[in-house]
């Protein structure tokens, strides 16, 4: 049985693998989602502009939040943490968007380094020049297409990376493992 590893967490894929094995089947992560190949008139990804609401609404600066978490990474001997949940990225970077209806989220991924730097991977068209200039120091926004390369770089550098199996997609976990992270 083929599945899209971007749509299932590591724990979820493991449960499906066990169920498939009990039924005498094998679960296979597919490189491309077959539904996308036949989905006619698929809507484009959302392009709501990124906004910065300010520290008054966020309660704490992004740099303070990032330093607190980076301190925990260093204590654990880890080099980076992969963030996959839009609410976590919005909270940590103090950014907001409208990519998900009725929520202030920007769709994308992020990597927090042990030095408290935050690399966000999302569609660059969401980042207006005024917002780019207003991002706190240590936050960099990259094209979404660069995310997989960043995961590979973490592996090539033999980095210890925090990425929970319960909330991180099977594709990300496999990319980190395959790269040697």
C-alpha positions in Angstrom: 0.0 0.0 0.0 1.4 3.4 -1.0 1.1 6.5 1.2 2.3 10.1 1.2 4.9 10.3 3.9 4.4 14.1 4.2 0.8 13.5 5.4 1.5 11.0 8.1 3.6 11.4 11.3 6.3 8.9 12.2 4.1 7.4 14.8 1.1 7.3 12.5 3.1 5.6 9.7 4.5 3.0 12.3 0.9 2.2 13.3 -0.2 1.8 9.7 2.9 -0.4 9.0 2.0 -2.7 11.9 -1.7 -2.9 10.7 -0.6 -3.6 7.1 1.8 -6.3 8.2 -1.0 -8.0 10.2 -3.1 -8.0 7.1 -0.2 -9.5 5.0 0.5 -6.2 3.2 3.4 -3.8 3.1 3.2 0.0 3.5 5.4 2.0 1.1 6.2 5.7 1.3 5.7 7.2 -2.2 7.8 10.0 -3.6 4.7 11.7 -5.2 1.2 11.7 -4.0 -0.9 9.9 -6.6 -4.0 12.0 -5.7 -2.2 15.1 -6.8 -1.6 13.5 -10.3 -5.4 13.1 -10.9 -6.8 16.1 -8.9 -8.1 18.4 -11.6 -8.5 22.1 -10.7 -6.6 21.7 -7.5 -6.6 25.1 -5.7 -3.2 26.9 -5.5 -1.5 27.0 -2.1 -2.5 30.0 0.0 -0.5 33.2 -0.2 -1.6 35.3 2.7 1.1 37.9 3.6 3.1 37.4 6.7 2.5 40.0 9.4 4.3 40.8 12.6 1.8 41.7 15.4 4.4 43.1 17.8 5.8 42.0 21.2 2.8 43.7 23.0 0.5 41.1 21.5 3.0 38.2 21.5 3.9 38.7 25.2 7.6 38.1 24.7 10.1 38.8 22.0 10.9 36.0 19.5 14.6 36.3 20.4 13.8 35.6 24.1 11.6 32.6 23.2 14.3 31.3 20.8 17.1 31.7 23.4 15.1 29.8 26.0 14.5 26.8 23.7 18.1 27.0 22.3 19.3 26.7 25.9 17.3 23.5 26.3 18.7 22.2 23.0 22.3 22.8 24.2 21.6 21.2 27.6 20.3 18.1 25.7 23.4 18.0 23.4 21.2 18.8 20.4 22.1 21.0 17.5 18.7 21.9 16.1 15.0 21.4 16.4 12.7 20.9 13.4 9.3 22.7 13.7 6.5 21.4 11.6 3.4 22.9 13.2 2.2 26.3 12.0 1.1 27.3 15.5 4.6 26.6 16.9 6.3 28.6 14.1 3.9 31.5 14.5 4.4 31.6 18.3 8.2 31.2 18.1 8.8 33.8 15.4 6.0 36.2 16.5 4.6 36.1 13.0 1.1 35.7 11.8 -0.6 34.9 8.5 -3.9 33.7 7.1 -2.9 30.5 5.3 -5.4 28.4 7.3 -9.0 29.7 7.6 -9.9 31.2 11.0 -6.3 30.9 12.3 -3.4 33.3 12.2 -0.9 30.7 10.7 1.8 30.8 8.0 2.2 27.4 6.4 5.8 26.2 6.2 8.5 24.6 8.2 11.3 25.9 10.4 14.6 24.8 12.0 15.7 26.4 15.2 19.5 26.2 15.8 21.3 25.8 19.1 22.5 29.4 18.5 18.8 30.6 18.7 18.7 31.3 14.9 15.5 30.4 13.2 15.2 29.5 9.5 11.7 29.5 8.2 10.8 27.8 4.9 7.7 29.1 3.2 6.6 30.6 0.0 8.6 33.8 -0.4 5.7 35.7 -2.0 4.2 35.9 1.5 7.1 38.0 2.8 6.6 41.7 1.9 9.8 43.8 2.0 8.5 45.8 5.0 7.9 42.6 7.0 11.3 41.2 6.0 13.0 44.4 7.3 11.0 44.1 10.6 11.9 40.5 11.4 13.8 40.1 14.6 17.6 39.5 14.2 18.3 35.8 13.8 15.2 35.0 11.8 15.7 34.1 8.1 13.0 33.2 5.7 13.8 30.8 2.8 11.9 29.4 -0.1 9.9 26.3 0.9 11.7 24.3 -1.7 15.0 24.7 0.2 13.7 22.8 3.3 14.7 19.3 2.2 18.2 20.6 1.4 18.4 22.0 4.9 17.5 18.7 6.3 20.2 17.0 4.2 22.7 19.6 5.4 21.9 18.8 9.0 22.6 15.1 8.3 25.8 15.8 6.4 27.1 17.7 9.4 26.1 14.8 11.7 23.9 17.1 13.7 21.7 15.9 16.6 18.3 17.1 15.7 15.1 17.2 17.8 12.1 16.1 15.8 9.3 14.2 17.6 7.8 11.2 16.0 4.3 12.1 17.2 4.1 15.3 15.3 6.7 15.2 12.6 6.0 13.8 9.2 7.5 10.5 8.2 9.1 12.2 5.2 11.0 14.6 7.4 12.1 11.9 9.9 13.2 9.7 7.0 15.1 12.6 5.3 17.0 13.3 8.6 17.8 9.6 9.2 18.8 9.0 5.5 21.1 12.1 5.7 22.8 10.8 8.9 21.3 13.3 11.4 
